[in-house]
Amino acid sequence: MAAESNAKPDAPNHTLERPVYDPKAPSAIEVEHIVKKYGDFTAVDDVSFSVKEGEIFGLLGPNGAGKSTLIRMMTTLIPITSGKARIAGHDVAKEPNAARRMIGVIPQALTSDLDLTVEENMNIYAKLYDVPAKQRKKSIDELLELVDLTKWRNAQTKTLSGGMRRRLEIARGLVHHPRIFFLDEPTTGLDPVSRVAVWEMLGNIKEHRQLTILITTHYMDEADRLCDRIAIVDHGKLVALDTPMALKASVPGSTVIEVQFENPPGDLEQKLHTLDDVTSVQHEGAGMFRVLTSDGSRTTTELVEMAVHNGVRVKTLTVQNTTLDDAFVHYTGRQLRDELQKAHAFVMPPRPGLQP
């Protein structure tokens, strides 16, 4: 991929704010006891949730949790084994064409044609959805402005940076004016500046287009920053669903102490469990421990005193509030690490009128 030599930075100049939605609004997406099986393997196991109109809803989980499979069922790409999914009131199994007209889908893999220009990629996609020529031009102009790509409309896509290509993909997925927008791992593989730029852009587009957005991610900070509510998915099951704040508040212990010891003895983890107010201890290797406590200052003092008493040197120590990482561990029993994702074989949804 060519370098972005004379281009602006990937970050558009927008202020990122937490999205606002109406919890009393009608449901844009309804999923009821949905199941997907491949032979004897159950990829999605009896999952139910609803997404309100205007909400940004997150599916949070590791590789293989079932997030992408859920999106594929909701967007009519694969059949549902059992249960129901409705998009803007349309049953995706009985009314797939009507459901498709309501949605835009951005897969994890970048699928724009590298040899076409930015505008040509947008135009082809709009034609596939039968967007009239006059409306097509207006929609493309508006979207390129929203994603800060107007100056590059005639540039070949292969000359864009990764962040700019992702912004093109998002703009392309909105060219037919969908009401509901699905994004599968939208910032995987992007650098930190480009990731923030995509977050800001999504908030800006949602405000202008009045979209309902469903996003899958394995990044805790992304889910925390973007989403009104988060569903934690693990092994095909929905294990928790609430606002980011409520999920963090549900973890026993309001403070996290991360401490690294030099050459800790084998029984140190057990001794940490005995400290007053400690609710959880996670050993993260290399002498590092993550301690959850309901009294941060008291536990910090006792921890240091215990280390001195046992002749163990404390290398580093930090204190912070509970995070979504802690909520994930609380509900699944294991840590979720950021990891490189393999691109899914996930193509754009069939245009209305075509069979899945």
DRENDO-104000 format. One line per 8 residues: number of its first residue (from 0); their letters; for each residue y, z, x of C-alpha. Coordinates in Angstrom, 2 decimals. Last residue first. Layout:
NUM) a) Y:Z:X | ...
This chain:
355) pqlgprpp) -15.18:-0.47:-29.14 | -14.39:-3.25:-31.61 | -11.13:-5.14:-31.37 | -8.53:-5.14:-34.15 | -6.12:-2.78:-32.48 | -6.16:-3.19:-28.71 | -9.09:-1.61:-26.90 | -8.14:1.49:-24.92
347) mvfahakq) -7.11:0.98:-21.28 | -9.92:1.42:-18.79 | -11.56:4.54:-17.42 | -14.09:4.08:-14.68 | -12.91:7.43:-13.36 | -11.11:7.73:-10.05 | -12.70:10.36:-7.83 | -10.64:13.49:-7.65
339) ledrlqrg) -9.48:15.28:-4.53 | -9.58:19.01:-5.01 | -7.29:21.75:-6.24 | -9.46:24.86:-6.51 | -10.56:26.55:-9.70 | -12.06:29.98:-8.92 | -15.04:31.34:-10.80 | -15.95:33.72:-13.63
331) tyhvfadd) -14.93:31.31:-16.37 | -12.52:33.35:-18.52 | -11.17:35.81:-15.93 | -11.29:33.24:-13.13 | -9.18:30.86:-15.20 | -6.75:33.62:-16.14 | -6.40:34.61:-12.48 | -5.65:31.02:-11.50
323) lttnqvtl) -3.21:30.91:-14.43 | -1.20:33.54:-12.57 | -0.91:37.33:-12.44 | 2.29:38.66:-10.88 | 2.75:38.81:-7.12 | 2.10:41.02:-4.07 | 1.45:39.70:-0.55 | -0.42:41.17:2.41
315) tkvrvgnh) -1.30:39.64:5.78 | -3.23:40.74:8.89 | -4.26:44.27:7.80 | -6.20:45.88:10.66 | -9.30:47.95:9.80 | -9.72:51.40:11.34 | -11.35:52.83:8.23 | -8.58:55.37:7.55
307) vamevlet) -5.91:52.77:8.35 | -7.47:50.29:5.90 | -7.76:52.97:3.19 | -4.10:53.95:3.68 | -3.09:50.27:3.36 | -5.07:49.88:0.13 | -3.78:53.16:-1.31 | -0.17:52.10:-0.79
299) ttrsgdst) -0.76:48.64:-2.25 | -2.65:50.16:-5.20 | 0.27:52.45:-6.05 | 2.86:49.68:-5.79 | 0.87:47.17:-7.82 | -0.14:49.38:-10.74 | -2.32:47.49:-13.26 | -4.35:45.93:-10.47
291) lvrfmgag) -5.91:42.61:-9.51 | -7.09:42.30:-5.89 | -7.54:38.95:-4.12 | -9.35:39.44:-0.80 | -9.17:37.46:2.45 | -11.37:38.39:5.45 | -12.16:34.74:6.18 | -13.64:34.35:2.68
283) ehqvstvd) -12.16:34.51:-0.82 | -13.55:37.90:-1.90 | -12.35:38.53:-5.45 | -11.61:42.08:-6.64 | -10.90:42.99:-10.26 | -9.45:45.79:-12.39 | -7.91:48.04:-9.72 | -5.93:50.95:-11.27
275) dlthlkqe) -7.18:53.50:-8.71 | -9.11:52.15:-5.72 | -12.91:52.12:-6.06 | -13.17:48.30:-6.24 | -11.51:48.04:-2.83 | -14.33:50.17:-1.37 | -16.95:47.72:-2.67 | -15.08:44.82:-1.08
267) ldgppnef) -14.93:46.72:2.21 | -18.71:47.30:2.41 | -19.37:44.54:4.95 | -16.71:45.74:7.37 | -13.51:43.68:7.70 | -12.97:41.77:10.98 | -9.20:41.37:10.58 | -8.15:41.93:6.99
259) qveivtsg) -6.35:39.54:4.64 | -4.65:40.81:1.48 | -3.61:39.11:-1.74 | -2.40:41.69:-4.25 | -2.13:40.48:-7.85 | -0.25:42.45:-10.50 | -0.58:42.78:-14.30 | -4.17:43.94:-14.39
251) pvsaklam) -6.60:42.87:-17.11 | -5.94:39.16:-17.77 | -4.67:38.51:-21.30 | -1.05:38.35:-20.14 | -1.80:35.23:-18.09 | -3.33:33.50:-21.10 | -0.43:34.64:-23.30 | 2.17:33.21:-20.92
243) ptdlavlk) 0.36:29.88:-20.57 | 0.14:29.60:-24.38 | -3.33:29.93:-25.88 | -6.88:28.54:-25.82 | -9.89:29.99:-23.99 | -13.53:29.07:-23.26 | -13.70:25.55:-24.67 | -17.15:24.36:-23.64
235) ghdviair) -18.27:21.28:-21.72 | -19.18:23.21:-18.58 | -15.66:24.68:-18.46 | -12.60:23.90:-20.56 | -9.46:26.06:-20.60 | -7.23:24.94:-23.48 | -3.53:25.27:-22.66 | -0.52:25.55:-24.96
227) dclrdaed) 3.12:24.53:-24.61 | 2.26:22.67:-21.42 | 4.37:21.35:-18.59 | 4.98:24.04:-15.97 | 1.84:26.14:-16.42 | -0.45:23.12:-16.68 | 1.11:21.52:-13.61 | 1.04:24.77:-11.64
219) myhttili) -2.67:25.22:-12.39 | -3.64:21.73:-11.24 | -7.01:20.61:-12.64 | -5.33:18.47:-15.28 | -5.84:16.83:-18.64 | -2.76:15.99:-20.71 | -2.23:15.65:-24.45 | 1.29:14.61:-25.42
211) tlqrheki) 2.94:14.41:-28.86 | 5.91:12.14:-28.54 | 9.46:12.27:-29.88 | 10.39:9.13:-27.85 | 13.60:10.34:-26.17 | 12.60:13.98:-25.67 | 9.03:13.10:-24.72 | 10.36:10.56:-22.22
203) nglmewva) 12.55:13.16:-20.49 | 9.80:15.76:-20.35 | 7.38:13.18:-18.97 | 9.93:12.08:-16.36 | 10.46:15.61:-15.11 | 6.73:16.14:-14.67 | 6.36:12.75:-12.95 | 9.17:13.60:-10.52
195) vrsvpdlg) 7.56:16.98:-9.80 | 4.34:15.19:-8.82 | 6.26:12.65:-6.72 | 7.86:15.42:-4.66 | 4.51:17.21:-4.20 | 2.66:14.06:-2.98 | 0.53:12.19:-5.49 | -3.27:11.98:-5.38
187) ttpedlff) -3.81:13.43:-8.85 | -0.55:13.38:-10.78 | -1.59:11.97:-14.18 | -5.00:13.73:-14.45 | -5.85:11.90:-17.72 | -2.74:11.32:-19.83 | -2.99:10.82:-23.61 | 0.17:10.00:-25.60
179) irphhvlg) 0.52:10.28:-29.38 | 3.17:8.47:-31.41 | 2.71:5.10:-29.71 | 5.72:2.79:-29.23 | 4.00:-0.41:-27.97 | 5.58:-0.14:-24.48 | 4.45:3.47:-24.02 | 1.41:2.90:-21.81
171) raielrrr) 3.42:0.56:-19.60 | 6.00:3.27:-18.94 | 3.28:5.68:-17.85 | 1.66:3.12:-15.57 | 5.04:2.22:-14.06 | 5.72:5.90:-13.33 | 2.35:6.13:-11.61 | 3.23:3.07:-9.53
163) mggsltkt) 6.52:4.71:-8.51 | 4.71:7.84:-7.36 | 2.19:5.84:-5.34 | 4.94:3.83:-3.62 | 5.77:0.34:-4.82 | 5.27:-2.88:-2.82 | 1.93:-3.63:-4.52 | 3.69:-3.77:-7.89
155) qanrwktl) 5.64:-6.84:-6.89 | 9.35:-6.23:-7.38 | 11.17:-7.89:-10.29 | 11.60:-4.68:-12.34 | 12.49:-2.72:-9.21 | 16.11:-1.92:-10.03 | 15.09:-0.80:-13.54 | 12.45:1.61:-12.21
147) dvlelled) 13.99:4.98:-13.10 | 11.26:6.01:-15.56 | 13.65:6.15:-18.52 | 15.47:2.99:-17.44 | 12.20:1.08:-17.14 | 11.32:2.37:-20.60 | 14.52:1.16:-22.28 | 14.42:-2.30:-20.72
139) iskkrqka) 10.73:-2.71:-21.57 | 11.28:-1.63:-25.19 | 14.23:-4.00:-25.70 | 12.40:-6.96:-24.20 | 9.26:-6.31:-26.26 | 11.23:-5.80:-29.48 | 12.60:-9.33:-29.17 | 9.21:-10.78:-28.20
131) pvdylkay) 7.23:-9.06:-30.98 | 4.71:-6.41:-29.76 | 1.25:-7.87:-30.34 | -0.52:-5.03:-28.51 | -1.90:-7.36:-25.85 | 1.61:-8.85:-25.63 | 3.06:-5.44:-24.72 | 0.49:-5.02:-21.94
123) inmneevt) 1.30:-8.44:-20.52 | 5.03:-7.74:-20.59 | 4.83:-4.37:-18.82 | 2.79:-5.80:-15.96 | 5.18:-8.76:-15.74 | 8.16:-6.38:-15.61 | 6.78:-4.46:-12.63 | 5.89:-7.67:-10.84
115) ldldstla) 2.35:-8.99:-10.69 | 0.17:-9.04:-7.56 | -0.78:-5.35:-7.80 | -2.02:-5.59:-11.38 | -1.65:-2.15:-13.02 | -4.83:-0.05:-13.26 | -4.06:3.15:-11.34 | -7.05:5.43:-11.97
107) qpivgimr) -6.44:8.65:-13.90 | -6.14:6.80:-17.16 | -2.88:6.60:-19.15 | -3.51:6.17:-22.88 | -1.05:5.37:-25.67 | -1.96:6.19:-29.24 | -1.07:5.59:-32.89 | -2.24:1.98:-33.16
99) raanpeka) -5.58:3.05:-31.74 | -6.18:5.51:-34.60 | -5.70:2.76:-37.21 | -8.16:0.54:-35.35 | -10.72:3.34:-35.02 | -10.77:4.24:-38.73 | -14.27:5.63:-39.41 | -15.12:7.06:-35.97
91) vdhgaira) -11.56:7.91:-34.95 | -10.85:9.60:-38.30 | -7.17:8.88:-38.94 | -4.86:11.80:-39.82 | -2.49:11.26:-36.90 | -5.59:11.09:-34.66 | -8.65:12.75:-36.19 | -11.74:13.82:-34.27
83) kgstipil) -14.99:14.81:-35.96 | -18.30:16.46:-35.08 | -21.44:14.86:-33.67 | -22.44:12.40:-30.94 | -18.94:10.91:-30.76 | -18.80:7.29:-29.65 | -16.99:6.25:-26.44 | -13.61:4.57:-25.97
75) ttmmrilt) -12.29:5.63:-29.40 | -9.24:7.51:-27.96 | -10.49:10.93:-29.06 | -13.93:10.27:-27.60 | -12.54:9.11:-24.27 | -10.17:12.09:-24.15 | -13.02:14.57:-24.63 | -15.08:12.83:-21.96
67) skgagnpg) -12.12:13.11:-19.60 | -11.97:16.88:-20.07 | -15.72:17.54:-19.96 | -15.82:20.17:-17.20 | -17.23:17.71:-14.66 | -14.39:18.21:-12.19 | -12.56:21.48:-12.84 | -10.68:22.59:-15.97
59) llgfiege) -7.42:22.58:-17.89 | -6.89:20.57:-21.08 | -3.16:20.77:-21.75 | -1.14:20.31:-24.94 | 2.47:19.11:-24.94 | 3.50:19.57:-28.56 | 5.72:17.31:-30.66 | 3.26:17.14:-33.56
51) kvsfsvdd) 0.78:19.99:-33.26 | -2.50:19.71:-31.36 | -5.70:21.01:-32.95 | -8.82:22.57:-31.44 | -12.62:22.52:-31.73 | -15.31:21.99:-29.06 | -19.02:22.13:-29.92 | -20.43:21.25:-26.46
43) vatfdgyk) -19.00:18.34:-24.50 | -21.12:16.86:-21.69 | -24.47:17.91:-23.19 | -27.30:16.49:-21.07 | -30.63:15.82:-22.80 | -29.83:12.16:-23.39 | -26.12:11.79:-22.81 | -24.63:14.14:-25.38
35) kvihevei) -21.10:14.45:-26.72 | -20.21:17.14:-29.26 | -17.07:17.75:-31.36 | -16.98:20.83:-33.55 | -13.69:19.74:-35.14 | -10.89:18.06:-33.18 | -7.56:17.54:-34.91 | -4.69:15.68:-33.24
27) aspakpdy) -1.17:15.23:-34.65 | -1.31:18.48:-36.62 | 1.63:19.15:-38.93 | 4.46:21.31:-37.56 | 4.40:25.09:-37.97 | 4.02:25.65:-34.21 | 7.23:23.63:-33.71 | 7.52:22.34:-30.16
19) vprelthn) 9.77:22.98:-27.18 | 9.08:21.64:-23.73 | 9.76:23.86:-20.71 | 12.72:22.44:-18.83 | 12.90:19.99:-15.96 | 16.41:18.74:-15.18 | 16.52:15.00:-14.58 | 17.54:13.03:-11.51
11) padpkans) 14.46:10.90:-10.97 | 12.19:11.96:-8.14 | 10.41:9.18:-6.28 | 13.16:8.89:-3.66 | 15.20:5.72:-3.93 | 13.83:2.48:-2.54 | 14.72:0.55:0.56 | 11.52:1.11:2.50
3) eaam) 8.87:2.17:0.00 | 5.90:1.64:2.27 | 3.33:-0.99:1.42 | 0.00:0.00:0.00
